[in-house]
Amino acid sequence: MILITGATGLVGSHLLAKLLLTKTKVRAIYRTEKKKLAVKNILAYYTDNVDALFDTIDWFQADITGVPKLAEAFNDINIVYHCAAIISFDEAEAKKLKKVNIEGTANVVNLCLSNKVSKLCYTSSIASLGVNENGEPITEETHWNPEAQNNIYSITKYGAELEVWRGSQEGLDTVIVNPGVILGSGFWRGGSGQLFRSVAKGLKYYTYGRVGFVDVKDVVEVMIDLTNSKISNERYILVAENRSFKEVFDLIAFHLKVKPTTKKAAGWMLHLAWRLDKTAHILFNKKRRFFKGSAISALQELEYDNQKIQAAIGYKFTHLEDTIAEVSEHYLIENVRD
């Protein structure tokens, strides 16, 4: 049987749907009933018979930070897809991110080892990779610099990878994927789904940053292909195209049939914004919306090399505009009155 942690998140839920369509028996970890039921929205992208497919899932309520209960989820498991994580740039949540992203991953690795799981596929991020100071494309071998201005999310994803590599040294077959910004349908109030929602509502400014983007369907297909292959103890960057945020915002605006943003946010504006946001939080207890890590990421112009995964399994990524067109169509259908 296959186990998926984080089965109610963007990657986990699309992975779950893909595996279920192949009649694979899957145990899916969830934390709340609300999150579990939300998976039906994702299944609807893949089948007209949602309830029947949903009923084939072996649901298991647990948290990756709670070892006794989590251990029960590993009964009769031979393959694990570890997708559970917290995504946040909020320094105030550092303890929580370390608990879930690093300690939680260590728990998963330890249970894989003790239960003699045949293979672990870990969903990491390009955030855990180093940055080339000379501006050359970032590869799987780019050195991580602990002295750089790494945000708390990057630090904890890097720490989680170290736990996975530890597992590989102790005999666990592993593969790690490092996706870029993952675009996919179903989660409009968080992650990349918020990009579509923001553009739809009228995004005021764009930044000059550049990063790698990838379709969630490509991510899960590569994860399945790698896990079913003989490849072991390797990591792979999953990026379809490197584009500026302005280019992506314009494509989203075009497919959502709204006006694109034309105002460029200068670097000083972003750094002022996160400082004002932090001050408002301290003085008036307002919920934080913008962070230092967000500002730095929005201004970085990065290029990622996807040649390794193409050479390994010959995978051809979905064109970015095709991804944006599909996700935009889903957004318009589901958020007409949003």
N, C-alpha and C positions, 0 to 999 in steps of 0.2 A: 504493500500500500504506500501511497505518496502522502507526505505531510506538507502543508503550506502554512507557514507563519505569516501573519499580516494578510490573511486571505480577504479581508474586507477593505483593503487599501486599493489604490489605482492599479499597481502592478499585480498584486496578489489576486484581485478579483478577476482581472482579464486573463491571468494565467489559469485560474480555477475554471473559467468558462472554456478555455481552449482545451484543457485536459479532459473535462467532462464530455466534450463532444467526441473524444476518441474512446469513450466508454471506460476511461481509466478510473479506478477507485481512489477517491481522494478524501483525506481527512483535513478539514479546514479549521484552523484556530481562529476564534473570534473572542471579543471581550464583552460586547453588549448586544442585546437583541436588536436594537435599532440599527447598529452597524451590519448585523447579519442580514436583516431584511433588505437593506439597501443594495445588497449584492444582486437582488432580483432585477434592478435597473440595468446592471451590467449584462446579465444573462440575456436580457431582451435584445441586445445588439447582435446576439449570436443565434438565437432560436425564437420561434413563435410559441414554443411549448415551455414557457419559463417555469411554471410550477412543477412540472414533471422532472425537469433537469435539476431544479433546486432540491427536490426531495431525494435525489441520489447522493447528495453531499453528506458525508459523515462529519457533522459539526461537533466541535469540541471547544468548550469555553475554558480559556486559560490565559495566562499572561506570561510572556517570556522571562519576566523577572521573578516569577513564583515557581521555584524548582519542583516542589512536591507535586503540584497539579500538572505542571508542564511535563513531568516525567511520565505521567499516565498517558499523555497524548502520543508518546513514542512507541507504545505497544504495537507490534506487528508492522512497524514502519521500515522500509528499506531505502527510500529516497526522500530527501528533504529539500524543499525550496524555502530558503529563509528570506522573506520579504519584509518582515516587521521592522519598523524604525520610526523615530520621531524626526520630523523635518522642522527645524527652527533655527533662526539666527539670533534668538534672544539670549543674551549672556546670563540673564536671571534664571534661565532654565537649564543652565549648564549641568547641575547635579542630576536633573531628570534625564537629560540627553545621555549623559555618561551611564546612568543606571540602565536605560533601555538599549541604547545603541551598542555599548561596549559590554557591559555585564550581561545583558540579555543575549547577545551573540555568543559570549563565552558559555552561557548555560546551554544554548542550542548545540554548540560544538561538543561540549562535554557529554551531552546526552546522545549525540550521534556516535561518539566513540564508545560509550558504555553499551549502547544497543547495537553496535556493529552495523551501522547504517552504511549502505554500499556507496552512496555519493551525496554530497551536499553542494547545492548551488546557492551562492550568496549574492543577493542584489545589493551592490554597493553604489557608488556614484562617481562621476568625474570630480566631485568635490574632494575626494580622497587622494587625488593625483597631485603631483608636484606641478610647478609652473616653470617653463624655461625662460630665464632672464633675457636671453638673446632673441626672444620672440619666435623661435622655431616651433613647429607643431608639437603638441604634447602627445607622448606615446605611453604605453604601459611601463616603460622603463624610466620615465622622467622622475628624477629624484625628488622625494618629499623633503621640503625644508621646514624643520620645526621652528626656525627663527623667523619665518615669514609671518605676515599678518593673516594667519589662518583663522577663519571664524569657528565658532564652537561646533557647528554642524560638521564642518570638514574634519576637525580634530577627532570627533567621536566616530565618524565613518572610517577614518584612517585607523583609529584604535580598534574598531570592530574587525577590520581586515587583518590586523595583526593576530587576533584571536583565531580567525579562520586559517591563517598560515600556520599557527601553532598546531591546529588540528591536523593539518596536512603533514606536519613533521612527526606527528604521533600516529600516523597511519591512515588518516581519513582522506579518501579521494574527494577533492574539492574543485570547483570552478567558481570564479568570481567574475561578475559582469559589472562594468562601470558605465552606466547609461548617462547620456547628457540630460538636458532638460526634457523630461518625458511628456509628450503631448498625447492626450487621450480623452475620451468622453466619459461622462458619468459623475465627475466630482467637480462641480462648478464653484464651490465656495472655498476651495483650498488648492494648494499646489498650482500646477500649470493651468488648471481649469479657471483659476481666478484671472488669468491673462485674458481669456475670452470674455469673461464677465466684465472686466474693467474696460476693455475696448468697446464692448457693446453699450456700456453706460456712458462712454465718452471720456477716453483717456486724455488727460490734459497735456502731459509731457512724455517725451521719450528720452532714453539715454543712448550714449554712443557705444555702449558695451557690445561685445560679441562673444558668442558661446556656441556650443554644439547642441543640436536638437535631434530628437528621435521619436518615432511613433511607438506607443505602448505595445501595439500588436507585434512590432518587430522585436521589441525587448523580450516578450514572452516566447516568441517562436525561437529566438536564438537560445534562450535559457533551456528550452526543451531539447533543442538539437544538441547543445553542449552536454547536457545531462545524459542524454541517450548515447552519446559518443564515447569513445575510449579516451578522449582528452581528459587529463587530470592535472591538478595543481598549476593551473594557468589562470590569468586574468585577461579580460578583453574590454576594450573601449567600445561602447555602442553609441555611435553618433552617425546620423544619416547625412546631415549637412551642418556646416558652420555658418551661421548667419548673425547679422547685427540685430539687436532688439528692434531697431527701427524697421528693418525689412520684415521681421516677423509680425510686428504690430500692424504694418501696412497690409500684409497679406490677410491677417485676421479681419481687419476693417473691411477689406474688399469683399471677402466671403460672407461677412455679417451684414454687408450693405449699409455701412455707416461711414461717416467721414473720418479719415485718418488724422492722427495728431500731427501737428506741424511745429510744435514748440519743443526745443531741445533743452533738456535740463543740464546745466553746467555742473561740473564736479562740486564746486563750492555750495551749490544749492542742495545737493544730496547730502553732503556732510552737515550742512546747517539743519536740514530737515530731521535727520536722526537725533541730533542734539536737542532740538526743540521738542521732538516727540518724547524723548527721555525726560526732559524737564517737566512736560505736562503730566507725565505719568507720576513723577515724584511729588509734584505740587498738588495735583488735582485727582490723582488716582485714575487717570484715563488709561484705557487699554492701549498698549503699545502696538503700533502698526508698521513702524519703520526702524531698522536697526543699522548699526555700523557695518555689520557683515553684508547686509543687503546693499548698502551704498557702494561698498568696495566691489562687490560682484557685478553690480549694474554698470560699473565703469571699466571693468577689465575687458581687454580685447584679446580673446583666447582662441586658439586653433587646435583642434583635436584630430589625430590621425586614426582612421578606422581600418587601416590595411591589415592588421593582424587577424581580425575576425574574418575578413574577406578571404585571406589566405588559408585560414584554418578550415572553414566550412563553405566557402564560396557564397556567403550570404549577400544578397542585394537588398539594400534598404529602400523603403518607400520614399518617394520624393516628398520633400517637406510640404510643398503646396498641396499635394494630394491629401496629406494628413490633415492639414489645416482646413481644407475644403470639407472633408468628412466630419471633423469635430465641430466645425462651424454649423454645418447642417443639423447635427444633433442638438447643438445649443439652441438654434432657432426654433426647433420643434419643441424642446423641453422647457424653454424659458421665454416664451412669447409674452407672458405677462409679468416676468420677473422685474 
